[in-house]
Amino acid sequence: MTPAARLSWPQRAVVTGAAHAIVCTVAGVAVSTLWRWFVRPLGAPTLSVGHAVGLAMLTSALTYAPREPSTVGAEVTGRIKRAALRLTIGAVAVWVSR
């Protein structure tokens, strides 16, 4: 039995949400740092970490490709879940950055 199978669905939702939040935050810090190193010297405005999180999530959403084939229903459901999770994380990032 896999560790994920031992968790109830609310526990899996919390763990998945926390993992996505951590990954999005790390990606946002990386984008913000790279922006400061490479784009800011070209005269572009500074990019805050909150905006960088949004930019990283947008890029991830636009370039997403599933790793394995799935049914149409599972694909649509997965995309809706990821979009909802990203919107929630983005809303929190905007709220925190204000």
Helices and strands as residue ranges (DSSP letters): G 3-6, H 9-34, I 35-39, G 40-42, H 49-62, H 72-97
